[in-house]
Amino acid sequence: MKLFDVYPVFDIEPVKGDGCYIYDKSGTKYLDFYGGHAVISIGHSHPHYVEMVSTQLANLGFYSNSVENSLQVELAEKLGALSGLEDYQLFLCNSGAEANENALKMASFATGKTKIIAFENAFHGRTSSAVNITHNLKIQAPINQTFEREWLPLNEIEPVKLALEKGDIAAVIIEGIQGIGGIYIPTKTFLEAVAELCKTYDVPLILDEIQSGSGRSGKYFAFQYADIQPDIISIAKGIGNGFPIGGILLSPKYKASYGLLGTTFGGNHLACAAAISVLDVIKNENLIENANKIGDYLQAKLKQIPTVKAVRGKGLMIGIDFDFPVGKLRTKLVKEHQLFTGSAGNPNTVRLLPPLNVTMADADLFLEKLILALEN
Ligand SMILES: Cc1ncc(COP(=O)(O)O)c(C=O)c1O
């Protein structure tokens, strides 16, 4: 059998990871400023992560959601404490798209409506409803296009007001920081005005923190730069540091009932052990502070590079704009300088999503490699 060939790949096969570095079969060491697409939060093969996941696997890898699982309770408590959202409720699933699917479902249950407001350049995943609100018609099949959605310009409040006034909206969904779109940040004023309008019109506000959460932005959630309380928050990627896990945080106003949501694998023992170990490490190693410190340093240094046209982002979620398409530059960085970076929807943008335990020395090495690649 052959693989269904949907991913363009670099001809490199990482076989080992350690902190911010990955190694290929021949032992070549690569600096990872991509984090496997914002997934690696506490670094590759962190000892606490390895220990907790392996011990859990040796004890009990999986049992269904029909029995008590105190690991889920521990995860909810630790996540509540670290994010400051103790009064929210946690539903666990397996990926980002599935998290958004459940978030949209809860909003539609609550309002009885189907139309969704999303934003231009948004990416919310590839399952049916999530892809229908993703601002990329090329990846939507006709079967996905089953409910009405509207994409509004980011940071313009008037169109949001006009859309909500019509009264047929099931939810407004927005990324804490737009990731694949090219690292665009909803302003504090905009987020606060959207939240206020959602409250006025009784429309659930969903914050997609799948990429921008887990401390990456320099706060646990990127929306926490604004003074808002979203109704639902979707999470995935960095919460498992590579173990597939997603979830939604629901404000106390949502009442659960048996069977309302469900999944076979969501909240399984291994996933919980992985996510708990990630929260432990983020807290004990002060990784949110580190994301802020290293992120600020990188942004300041990047702005001094003459060929860099713009730098955007918060913490360790950074977009760098050039006045040329960056495909060749990114390949050169990997092949000649052993440095992984990310792309974005905008062909001129390089996206940086390093592990949150990146050091000052790693940041300097990254800058050195980037400058060298730009000079030659
Ligand atoms: C903001 C955002 N939402 C949702 C998703 C979908 O997550 P997953 O690929 O885990 O389904 C992604 C993935 O890149 C994302 O960046």
PDBQT file of the ligand as one rigid body, heavy atoms in Angstrom, charges set to zero:
ROOT
HETATM    1  C1  LIG A 401      -6.060  27.960  15.301  1.00  0.00    +0.000 C 
HETATM    2  C2  LIG A 401      -6.241  26.519  14.942  1.00  0.00    +0.000 A 
HETATM    3  N1  LIG A 401      -7.431  25.940  15.117  1.00  0.00    +0.000 NA
HETATM    4  C3  LIG A 401      -7.641  24.636  14.832  1.00  0.00    +0.000 A 
HETATM    5  C4  LIG A 401      -6.634  23.855  14.309  1.00  0.00    +0.000 A 
HETATM    6  C5  LIG A 401      -6.891  22.409  13.982  1.00  0.00    +0.000 C 
HETATM    7  O1  LIG A 401      -6.233  21.574  14.867  1.00  0.00    +0.000 OA
HETATM    8  P1  LIG A 401      -5.962  20.021  14.505  1.00  0.00    +0.000 P 
HETATM    9  O2  LIG A 401      -5.015  20.001  13.351  1.00  0.00    +0.000 OA
HETATM   10  O3  LIG A 401      -5.421  19.440  15.781  1.00  0.00    +0.000 OA
HETATM   11  O4  LIG A 401      -7.287  19.449  14.145  1.00  0.00    +0.000 OA
HETATM   12  C6  LIG A 401      -5.381  24.421  14.081  1.00  0.00    +0.000 A 
HETATM   13  C7  LIG A 401      -4.289  23.609  13.479  1.00  0.00    +0.000 C 
HETATM   14  O5  LIG A 401      -3.339  24.094  12.935  1.00  0.00    +0.000 OA
HETATM   15  C8  LIG A 401      -5.170  25.782  14.409  1.00  0.00    +0.000 A 
HETATM   16  O6  LIG A 401      -3.977  26.372  14.194  1.00  0.00    +0.000 OA
ENDROOT
TORSDOF 0
